Amino acid sequence: MKYPIKYIENNLVFNHAGECFAYYELLPFNYSFLTLEQKEQIHTSFRQLIAQNREGKIHALQISTERSIRTLQDKSKQLLSGRLKEVAVERIDEQTEALVDMIGEHQMDVRFFIGFKLMTNEEEMSLKTLQKTAKETLTAFLREVNHKMMGDFVILPQAEIARYAKLEDFLYAKIARRFTIRPLEKNDFGYLIEHFYGKSGTTFEDYEYPLPVQKQNGQAIVKRYDLIKPTRSLIEENQRYLKITNNEEQEQYVAYFTIDSIVGELEFPSNEIFYYQQQQFDFPVDTSMNIEILPNKKALSTVRNKKKELKDLDDHAWQSNNETGANVVDALDDVAELETTLDQSKEALYKLSYVVRVAAPTYDLLKRRCNEVKDYYDDWSIKLVRPFGDMFGLHQEFLPASQRYENDYIQYVTSDFLAGLGLGASQMLGETEGIYIGYNLETGDNVYLQPGLASQGVKGSVTNALATAFLGSLGGGKSFANNLLVYYAVLYGAQALIVDPKAERGDWPETLPEIVREINLVNLTSEEKNQGLLDPYVLMNRKKEAESLAIDLLTFLTGISSRDGEKFPVLRKAIRTVTQKDVRGLWLVIDELRKEDTEISRAMADHIESFTDYDFARLLFSNGTVERSINLDKSLNIIQVADLVLPDAQTSFADYTTAELLSVAMLLVISTFALEFIQTDRQTFKIVDLDEAWSFLQVAQGKALSNRLVRAGRAMNAGVYFVTQNADDLIDEKLKNNIGLKFAFRSRDRQEIQKTLAFFGLDPEDEDHHRRLRELENGQCLFQDLYGRVGTVQIHPVFEDLFHAFDTRPPTRKK
C-alpha cells in the first residue's frame, strides 16, 4: 500500500489522489457539569459545522498523546519568585519524583484533530480556466512520470499550494466562528505519524519534525525520504494485530477495530463516546473517522435503492409463505424514516469508516485491553470487529489525508450521529502548570493552579476576581485544602496573612521547618503584656483609619446604630476628641464620655466599660501608652487569638453572648488590619486568609469589610480566601460575584447542596449533581476554575509531613 502523504505545507496535506486536506486541532472544551441546554448548543454547533459541507471528505482523529510530568513541573519552577525560591525548587523536585513514582514519566493527554478536504469546484468555467486546468493536468502527469523514474523528490507548483491556502483561509474563518481551533504545522504531523508507527517518549509540545523544503522557479521541492522518515520502523503484520519495532527496546503491539453494526439507538445527550472514553480507560486508545459526504440527491438515491432491496426480501418471504425477519422489518422502518428526513431537510448523508486503535507493550496486555474496549462499545450497543488480515490497511486510515481502506464496514449516518459522539468534549480543570493541588477524580489528570492569575485578564477566563471560597461541612477537608494552597502560594513567592481564630496553626514553626525563617506567628493571649495590641489606635498606622475602625468596633459592641440620633452623635464626638489627641486609645473614649457627664454619655461609658471585664477583651483597650508590635514583614504571617468563643453558624446575631460578641469584634479588627497589609507592594501577590469567615460575615460590619477587602484586593494584587461552612454564609450577591476559584467539599443537607450548586452556576435541582456532592469523600471537592469549568478534585498533599502539618483532626490515642 502506497504511503498516502505526498506533500505537507503548514496545515495543508496533499495526497497521491490529487486531494488536499486542511487539518486543525480542535482545542478541547469542558463538558463536565453542563446543563442540557448547553450540551444541546454544542451539539447544534457541531451538526451545523458538519452539515454545511455538502460534499467532500472529513477526517477526524482522537489521539492519546503524552505529556511529560517532569516538563510540567519544570515549567512550574519558572513561576517561582520571592525569598523562599530555593526551598520551593527543592520541594517541587521532591514532588516531581513522587509523582513520577506514582503515575509514571508521562501523563496521558487526549487531543482532537479534524481535517477537511478542500474543494476547488467553485471557479467559474471559462476558456482561461479550462486552459489552466489542462496545463495543471499535464504538469501533474509529468511530475508523476519523474517521480516514478527518479523517485527522490516531490515537486509541487507553488501556485497550486497558494490556491489551496486561500481556500483554507475561508474554511478557518468558518470553523473559528463556532469552535476554538488551531491550524496544525509540520511538527504536529510528524508527531502524529510517529505516534501511529509506535514511537513514544517525546511529548507533543517538545517534538520537532525537520522537513526542509526548497522553493525555486515557482515550485516547492521536498525530498521524499524526509516525508517518510517518521514511518521508519519494522512492522510485522499478523492476522489480528501488528507488531511494531523501532529499536531493540521499543516494541509495540497494535490492534485495530472497526464497527460491525450499531444494534441500538444512540440518543443524545448520552452517547458522547469520546467524552466518556476518557474516564473509562487508563491506557491509550485512538480513534479515526473517515467520513465521505454524499450530497442529498445521491444520498436519497442510495437510501431508495436500499429500500428496494429490503422490499424485495419482504416480497420474497411473502411469496414463499414465510414470515419476514424482524431485522428486515426494522431496517425497512429505519430506511423509510431516513428517506423522509433526507427529503425534508435536504441534508447530506455520511459514509463513515470508524476505526479504533489499541496499543500495548506486550501481546498479553494487548488482548486484555482489546477486551476492555469491546466491552465498552458493547455498552453503547455498538459491535466492534477485528477483521482478519486487514490490520495494516486500517492502520493506514489513521494517517493524514489517507483514503478509506475498505467498504465492508461502512456505516451510513447523519450529521446528528456525528455531532453527538462528543468530539472535543473533555474534562479540563485548572492551568497547564503551576501549583499541583491534586488530580481530577474522573480522568486522573493532575490539576494545577496559579492563584494570582485571575487579575492578569487571561484569555478565556470568565472572572478577574482573586478572591477564593472554601465551602463544606465540618471534617470535609476545606481547612486542609486551604492550608495547602496558601503554603504553596507562599513558596511560589506570595505573601500571606492568616487570621486563625481557632489557633490551629500554632505548631507550624515546628512542623514546617523548611520555611520557619519566613513564618511570623502572632499569638495574642489574654496575658497582661498583650494589653491593647488590638486597639484600633495601636494597630492602624493612619489616624483616619484608626478612627473609622474605632467607630465600627464600638457601635458593633454597643449595638448603637448611626440612625440613633441621641446616642450616635455623642459616641462619635468622644471618638473624634480622642483621635485628635497626641495620646490615643479606646480607654480614653470611655474617659471622654464620662467627661461629657450626661445621662446618655454615662450610660454609654458604663456599657463599653462592661466589656473590659473579660480577660481577652483587654486586647482591644489601651490607655495610649501601648506601642504597635504586630509587623507583617514575613512571607507567612499568622495572627491567632487564644480563648475566642465563636458562635455557631446557625446562631443569629441577636442571640450572640457577650463572649461571642467580643470574639467576632476581634476578628473584625484583625480583618480591618488586613486592609493595610493588602495595600503594600502591588508586584507581590498577597493572600488574606479568613478562617471561620461565617462568624463575622453574618454582621453588617463584617459584610461591608469583606466587600472592601475583595475590591481593594483586586486593585492591589491580593486575594481574599473565605473559609466557611456553606454558600449561604456569603450573603452578599456582590461578594459572591467577586469570587473566582471555588472549592465545595462534602455536604449532606439538600438545601445547602442546592445553594452550593447555584453558587457554582449549576442547576440546583439536578439529582446527579446532588448525588456527586453527597458522595464526596474527605479531601474531595467540587472545584470551579477561572474559566468557569467545574469538576471533582482529590486534594493531594503528596508529602506526609504536609499532611500532618495541615491535618486539623484531633489526635487519636495510640496503643
Phi, psi and omega in degrees: 000137185283139175296123192288331189281126180258322184199145178235129177222112185053242179258014178263134177235122178260137176247177185282355177270007180082015181258154176232128179248142172253124185250143179224151168269124176274105184295128186300147176240148183287129184246358184280139176063022176283151175283166178300322180295320179294321177295319178298323180295316178296317180299316180296318179298318179294317181297320179293322179298318181285318186290335182286349173272102186282339179206174180103206183221155175229137177236114181248138181231136169242117190237137174267102181264177182249143175234125185284125176297319181296319180296318178299315181293323178295321176296325178296325180295336179290346180272356185286147174203179174089186189280347182252024186299317181296318178296319181296318179299315180296317181295319181292322177298317177295321179297320179299312181298321180294317180293320179296320177298325185278317188238001178094176183292330186235151175248138182287137182226123183269131178235152182237133180231146179218132181239139179241134174287128180276126183261132184248022186266019181264358179286144177289142180280129176207171180299323182294316180291327177295319178295319180297317179296318179296319180296318179296321179298317180295314180295324177297321178297316180295321179296320180294321177298314178299321180295319179294321185278320187250325165064355185274334186233152171247129183239132181222133179295137179293332179297321178293319178297317181296324179296315179289327178298324178293318177297323180295325178300316179295318181296316181300315181298324181291318182286321185295342177292335184251326186224158175274116184230163177224122177297138180285166175224178187302324179299322179295316180295319179300317179297313182300316182295314179297323178300315181290337179262023167083012180267142181212176178110341177250134181284159183302316184290331186267354186285140176232136182239101179288118180223080182291130180237130176261135178237113181208147179053038177073016181229149175256128184237131178222143178291134179297327180299321180294329179289321185265359182304320180296347182268004184296106178189161177264121180246120175254117184268121171255174185296326185234010175198165174247142171251116184250124180241127178254328170205186185296334186261341188250099177241145179219135176255128187231135176235150183236131176249151170224164185282125175274314179198155174247109191264000180220174178277134175257098185270129173281142010257055178230014182241029181282078188301316183295325182290309183288338179297327181294330180276337187279317190252138173255019176227160185290129174230123180250152180223138176238134174237108173266117187242122174254129185269123175262117178304160188306314182296316179294322179296316179298319179299316180297316182294320181291323176297319178296322180296320178297317179301315181292323179293323177299318178297319179296315180296320180298318179296319181294318181293330181264016178058034176246156176279140177292136180299148181300324181294327178290318179298314180298319180296321178299316178298316181296317181294318179298318178295318180295321179299316179298316181298312181295322181293323183278318185276340184061021180278167178274170173245155188234127175271112188253127169249109188251115184237133178249132181250126179238131182233153179202155180285341179227159182290322180297318178293324178300317181298318180295317180294322178299320179295320178298316181295317179298318179296321180299312181288331175300322179298335178266010182063032177245123181263119178266151177224146178248094189295139177291132171074005183249013187298315184290325178297318178291327175301318181296332182297337181285338185290142179303140178065021181281163177265163174291135186284312182213163185257003185290335186239037179281139173245130175270117185228167178258172179296331178298318180296313182295320181292333184273000181283345176085030177297125181092345181286133184209175172245101181246137180217141173074205184254173179281337173208168181138216181280122176282118181249345182160204183221154179293124183293332183279317187252342184082001181288143177295146179244125181243148179229150169232095190301331183267011188281333188303320185287354182274359180064053183292140179299131178092347181286150181254003179211150171243021182273134180269350181290151182224144179239136173243111184246157175148155179287173185300136174081007182278337178118011184291320179294321179298312180297320179298313180298318182297315181294319179295318180301310182291325177299319177295318177300323182282357174120002180279166174241134187233146171235117180254124174266109190246090183284345182260001178054048181265355186246016183294337182264009180300322178301331178274321185276344178237064186296335184292338180240017186301328181292343180249015176258127176244103183260112178258105184256103185268100178263177182274013179295156185296332182293341180265009181308123171076008182295335178258013174296129181308325182286339177270319189285318187270142181285316185267139184298319184297317180291325177296318180295316180299317179292322178298319178296312180301318184293311184288325176292326178295315183290321184270345181077013180281126179268153177294346178276352180283102186291342180269309188275318188299316179299325180294313179297317180300317181295318180296317180294317180299320179298315180296319182300324185277357179275163175285326178255122187231144177181158183292332176300325183290337175295319177299317178299318180296322178294323178292324178297326179300324172053049170244167180300317181293314183294322179295319179296319180293320179297317178296320181298311182294319182295333182295336179287337186285355181289335180286141184305309187282353178289340180299341177297332185271343189241121175236161181260013178097355181259355182280136178261150179293130183229002179264111178245144182241055184261358178269170181288324181235109183249128182237121175250116177233138181248120181287157172070013177293145178242096183273141179288160173291156181298332183276347183286129178283158183299325182295338183261008179296136172283170181298318180297319179293321179299315179294322180297314179295323179299320179294320177297321177298318180296311182296321180293324176294322176300329179297334177299322176294321179298319180298322189274041173254207185312117182289338183287336180267128176288132183238151179232129169251115187255114183253097178283150183052044186297335182301332187295327178248355174288344181283342184256153187301317181297323180293318178297315180297319179296317180299316179297321178296317179299316182293315181294316179294324181298318180299321181284329187256017178061051181222141178250138177258124182256116179261118176252109186213176191273325177206169186296335182292340177294330177278073194296318187285126179297327177298321180294315180300319183290344181258020178253127183270279180286139181227131176238126177234119181265180189308141175217144180254335185284127185298318181294319178297320179297317179300317180293322179296315180297319178296321177299326179276357182078023180255166179292113184289348181260357183291117184292329178294319176297319179300314182298318183294323178290320181293326187271002177298138176267174178303133179087358177252144184212159168276132187228136174238128184264188184296338185264009179080005182280139184239138177199179179253134186234139170264115177292129189228103183286342180072309188260140181292325181294324177290323179301313181290325181294322186259357180286119184261007178289149177292146181293147178262153180291131179267142177288000000 
